[in-house]
C-alpha cells in the first residue's frame, strides 16, 4: 500500500510487515522479513500456538529464491 513517505507491505493474517521508500525497496525488505521469520520459526516459533500453523509459509520461504519470493509478493 502506498503511504506518504513510501510503501508498506503486509501479509494479511501474518505477523509480517515491511516498509520502503519505493515499491521495490518495500518488497526487498519484505523478502528479508520473510527470511527472518522462517529462521525464527525454525529456531523457536514452530511450537508456539499462534505460529505452528505457518509450516506451509515457512516451507515456501525456505524453498524459494529471493526473486521467487518477490514475484510471489507482487503477483
C-alpha distances in whole Angstrom, upper triangle without the diagonal:
4,6,10,11,9,6,5,6,8,11,12,16,16,16,14,11,11,10,11,12,11,9,12,13,10,11,15,14,13,16,18,17,18,21,22,21,23,26,26,26,29,31,30,28,29,32,29,29,25,25,28,26,24,26,25,22,24,26,23,22,25,27,24,24,21,20,20,18,15,16,16,12,12,14
4,7,8,6,5,6,9,11,15,16,19,19,19,17,13,12,10,10,10,9,8,12,12,10,12,15,15,15,18,19,19,20,23,24,23,26,28,28,29,32,33,33,30,32,35,32,32,29,28,31,30,27,30,28,25,27,29,26,25,28,29,26,25,22,22,22,20,17,18,19,15,14,17
4,6,5,5,7,10,13,16,17,20,20,19,17,13,12,9,10,9,10,10,14,13,11,14,17,15,16,19,20,19,21,24,24,24,27,29,28,29,32,33,33,31,33,35,32,33,29,28,32,31,28,31,30,26,28,31,28,26,30,31,28,28,24,24,25,22,20,21,21,18,17,20
4,6,8,10,14,16,20,21,24,24,23,20,16,15,11,11,10,11,12,16,15,14,17,19,18,19,22,23,22,24,27,26,27,30,31,31,32,35,36,36,33,36,38,35,36,32,32,35,34,32,34,34,30,31,34,31,30,33,34,31,30,27,27,28,25,23,24,25,21,20,23
4,7,9,13,16,20,21,24,23,22,19,15,13,9,8,6,9,11,14,12,12,15,17,15,17,20,20,20,22,25,24,25,28,29,29,31,34,34,34,32,35,37,34,35,31,31,34,34,31,34,33,29,30,33,30,28,31,33,30,28,25,25,27,24,21,24,24,21,20,23
4,7,10,14,17,19,22,21,20,17,13,11,7,6,4,6,7,10,9,8,12,13,13,14,17,18,17,20,22,22,23,26,27,27,29,31,32,32,30,33,35,33,34,30,29,32,32,29,31,30,26,27,30,27,25,28,29,26,25,21,21,23,21,18,20,21,17,16,20
4,7,10,14,16,19,18,17,14,11,8,6,5,6,6,6,9,8,6,9,11,11,11,14,15,15,17,19,20,20,23,25,25,26,29,30,30,28,30,32,30,31,27,26,29,28,25,28,26,23,24,26,24,22,25,26,23,22,19,19,20,17,15,17,17,14,13,16
4,7,10,12,15,14,14,11,7,6,4,7,9,9,8,11,10,6,9,11,10,9,13,14,12,14,17,17,17,20,22,22,23,26,27,27,24,26,29,27,27,23,22,26,25,22,24,24,20,21,24,21,20,23,25,22,21,18,19,19,16,14,16,16,12,13,16
4,7,10,13,11,12,8,6,5,6,9,11,11,9,10,10,6,7,10,9,7,10,12,10,11,15,15,15,17,20,20,20,23,24,24,22,23,26,24,25,21,20,23,21,18,21,20,16,18,20,18,16,20,21,19,19,16,16,16,13,11,13,13,9,10,13
4,6,9,8,9,6,5,7,9,12,15,15,12,14,14,10,10,13,11,8,11,13,11,11,15,15,13,16,19,18,18,21,23,22,20,21,23,21,21,18,17,20,18,16,19,18,14,16,19,17,16,19,21,19,19,17,18,17,14,13,15,13,10,11,14
4,6,6,8,6,7,10,12,15,18,18,15,16,16,12,11,14,13,9,11,14,11,10,14,15,12,14,17,17,16,19,21,21,18,18,21,19,19,15,14,17,15,12,15,14,11,13,16,14,13,17,18,17,18,16,17,16,13,13,14,11,9,11,13
4,6,8,8,9,13,15,18,21,21,18,19,19,16,15,18,16,13,15,17,14,13,17,17,15,17,20,19,18,21,23,22,18,19,21,19,18,14,14,17,14,13,16,15,13,15,18,16,16,20,21,20,22,20,21,19,16,16,17,14,12,14,15
4,7,9,11,14,17,21,24,24,21,22,22,18,18,20,18,15,17,18,15,14,17,17,14,16,19,17,16,19,21,19,16,16,18,16,14,11,11,13,11,10,14,14,12,14,17,16,16,19,21,21,23,21,23,21,18,19,19,16,14,17,18
4,5,8,12,15,19,22,22,20,21,20,16,16,17,15,12,14,15,11,10,14,13,10,12,15,14,12,16,18,16,13,14,16,14,13,10,9,12,11,9,12,12,10,12,15,14,13,17,19,18,20,19,21,19,15,17,18,15,13,16,17
4,7,11,14,17,21,22,20,21,19,16,16,17,14,12,14,14,10,10,13,12,9,12,14,12,12,15,16,15,12,14,16,13,13,10,9,13,13,11,14,15,12,13,16,16,15,17,20,20,21,19,21,20,17,18,20,17,15,18,20
4,7,11,14,18,18,16,17,15,12,12,13,11,8,10,10,7,7,11,10,8,11,13,12,12,16,17,16,14,16,18,16,17,13,12,15,15,12,15,15,12,13,16,15,13,16,19,17,18,16,18,18,14,14,17,15,12,15,17
4,7,11,14,15,13,14,13,9,10,11,9,7,10,10,7,9,12,12,11,14,16,15,16,19,20,20,17,19,22,20,20,17,16,19,18,16,19,18,15,16,19,17,15,18,21,19,19,16,18,18,14,14,17,15,12,14,17
4,7,11,11,11,11,9,6,8,9,6,5,9,9,7,10,12,12,12,15,17,17,18,21,22,22,20,22,25,23,24,20,19,22,22,19,21,21,17,17,20,18,16,19,21,19,18,15,17,17,14,13,16,15,12,14,17
4,7,9,9,10,7,5,8,9,7,8,11,11,10,13,15,15,16,19,20,20,22,24,25,25,23,26,28,26,27,24,22,26,25,22,25,24,20,21,24,22,19,22,24,21,20,17,18,19,16,14,17,17,14,15,18
4,5,7,8,5,4,8,8,7,9,12,12,12,15,17,17,18,21,22,22,24,27,27,28,26,28,31,29,31,27,26,29,28,25,27,26,23,23,25,23,20,23,25,22,20,17,17,19,17,14,17,18,14,15,18
4,7,8,6,7,10,11,10,13,15,15,16,19,20,21,22,24,26,26,28,30,31,32,30,32,35,33,34,31,29,32,32,29,31,30,26,27,29,26,24,26,28,25,23,19,19,22,19,16,19,20,17,16,20
4,5,5,6,9,10,11,12,14,15,16,18,20,21,22,24,26,27,28,30,32,32,31,32,35,34,35,31,30,33,32,28,30,29,25,26,28,25,23,25,26,23,21,18,17,19,17,14,16,18,15,14,17
4,5,5,6,9,10,11,12,14,15,16,19,20,21,23,25,26,26,29,30,31,29,30,34,32,33,29,28,30,29,26,28,26,22,24,25,22,20,23,24,21,19,16,15,16,15,11,13,14,11,10,14
4,5,5,6,9,10,11,13,14,15,17,18,20,21,23,24,25,27,29,30,28,30,33,32,33,30,28,30,29,25,27,25,22,22,24,21,18,21,22,18,16,13,12,14,13,9,11,13,11,10,14
4,5,5,6,9,10,11,12,14,15,16,18,20,21,22,24,26,27,28,27,29,32,30,32,29,27,29,29,25,26,25,22,22,24,21,18,21,22,19,17,13,13,16,14,11,14,15,13,13,16
4,5,5,6,9,10,10,12,14,15,16,18,20,21,22,24,25,26,24,26,29,28,29,25,24,26,26,22,24,23,19,20,22,19,17,20,21,18,17,13,14,15,13,10,13,14,11,11,15
4,5,5,6,9,10,10,12,14,15,16,19,20,21,23,24,25,23,25,28,27,28,25,22,25,24,20,22,20,17,18,19,16,14,17,18,15,14,10,10,12,9,6,9,10,7,8,12
4,5,5,6,9,10,11,13,14,16,17,19,20,22,23,24,23,24,28,27,28,26,23,25,25,21,22,21,17,17,19,16,14,16,17,14,12,8,9,12,9,7,11,12,10,11,15
4,5,5,6,9,10,10,12,14,15,16,18,20,21,22,21,23,26,25,26,23,21,24,23,20,21,21,17,17,19,17,14,16,18,16,14,11,13,14,11,10,14,14,11,13,17
4,5,5,6,9,10,10,12,14,15,16,18,20,20,19,20,23,22,23,20,18,21,20,16,18,17,14,14,16,14,11,14,16,14,13,10,12,12,9,8,12,11,9,11,14
4,5,5,6,9,10,11,13,14,15,17,18,20,19,20,23,22,24,21,18,20,20,16,17,16,13,12,14,12,9,11,13,10,10,6,9,10,6,7,10,10,9,11,14
4,5,5,6,9,10,11,12,14,16,17,18,17,19,22,22,24,21,18,21,21,17,18,18,14,13,15,14,10,12,14,12,11,9,12,13,10,10,14,14,12,15,18
4,5,5,6,9,10,10,12,14,15,16,15,17,20,19,20,18,15,18,18,15,16,16,13,12,15,14,10,13,15,14,14,11,14,15,11,12,15,14,12,15,18
4,5,5,6,9,10,10,12,14,15,14,15,18,17,19,17,14,16,15,12,13,13,9,8,11,10,7,9,12,11,11,10,13,12,9,10,13,12,11,14,16
4,5,5,6,9,10,11,12,14,14,15,18,18,20,18,15,17,17,13,14,14,11,9,11,10,7,8,11,10,10,9,13,13,10,12,15,14,13,17,19
4,6,5,6,9,10,11,12,12,14,17,16,19,17,14,16,17,14,14,16,12,10,13,13,10,11,14,14,14,13,16,16,13,15,18,17,16,19,21
4,5,5,6,9,10,10,9,11,14,13,15,13,10,12,13,10,11,13,10,8,11,12,9,10,14,14,15,14,17,17,13,15,18,16,15,19,21
4,5,5,6,9,10,9,9,13,14,16,14,11,12,13,9,9,10,8,5,8,9,7,7,11,12,13,13,16,15,13,15,18,16,16,19,21
4,5,5,6,9,9,10,13,14,17,16,13,14,15,12,12,14,12,9,11,13,10,9,13,14,15,15,18,18,15,18,21,19,19,22,24
4,5,5,6,6,8,11,11,14,13,10,12,14,12,12,15,13,10,13,15,12,12,16,17,18,18,21,21,18,20,23,21,20,24,25
4,5,5,4,5,8,9,12,11,8,8,11,8,8,11,10,7,11,13,11,11,15,16,18,18,21,20,17,20,22,20,20,23,24
4,6,7,6,9,11,14,14,11,10,13,11,9,12,12,8,10,13,12,10,14,16,18,18,22,20,18,21,23,21,21,25,26
4,7,8,10,11,15,15,12,12,15,13,13,16,15,12,14,17,15,13,17,19,20,21,24,23,21,24,26,24,24,28,29
4,6,7,8,11,12,10,10,14,13,13,16,15,13,15,18,16,16,19,21,23,23,26,25,23,25,28,25,25,29,30
4,5,5,8,9,6,7,10,9,10,14,13,11,14,16,15,15,18,20,22,22,25,24,21,23,26,23,22,26,27
4,6,8,9,6,5,8,8,8,11,11,10,12,15,14,14,17,19,22,22,25,23,21,24,26,23,23,26,27
4,6,9,7,5,9,10,10,14,15,13,15,18,18,18,21,23,26,26,29,27,24,27,29,26,26,30,30
4,6,5,6,9,10,12,15,15,14,17,19,19,19,22,24,26,26,29,27,24,27,29,26,25,29,30
4,6,6,8,10,12,15,15,15,18,20,20,21,24,25,28,28,30,28,25,28,29,26,25,29,29
4,6,7,9,12,14,13,14,17,18,18,20,22,24,26,26,28,26,23,25,27,23,22,26,26
4,5,6,8,11,10,10,13,15,15,16,19,20,23,22,25,23,20,22,24,21,20,24,24
4,5,7,10,10,10,12,15,15,16,18,20,23,23,26,24,21,24,25,22,22,25,26
4,6,8,9,10,12,13,14,16,17,19,22,23,25,22,20,22,23,20,20,23,23
4,5,5,6,9,10,11,12,14,16,19,19,21,19,16,19,20,16,17,20,20
4,6,5,6,9,10,11,12,14,17,19,21,18,16,19,20,17,18,21,21
4,5,5,6,9,10,11,12,16,17,19,16,14,17,17,14,15,19,18
4,5,5,6,9,10,11,14,14,16,13,11,14,15,12,12,16,16
4,5,5,6,8,10,13,14,16,14,12,15,16,14,14,18,18
4,5,5,6,8,12,14,16,13,12,15,16,14,15,19,18
4,6,5,6,10,11,13,10,8,12,12,10,12,15,15
4,6,5,8,9,11,9,7,11,12,10,11,15,15
4,6,8,10,13,11,10,13,15,13,15,18,19
4,7,10,12,9,10,13,14,13,15,18,18
4,7,8,6,6,10,10,10,12,14,15
4,5,5,6,9,10,11,12,14,15
4,5,5,6,9,10,11,12,14
4,5,5,6,9,10,11,12
4,5,5,6,9,10,10
4,5,5,6,9,10
4,5,5,6,9
4,5,5,6
4,6,5
4,6
4
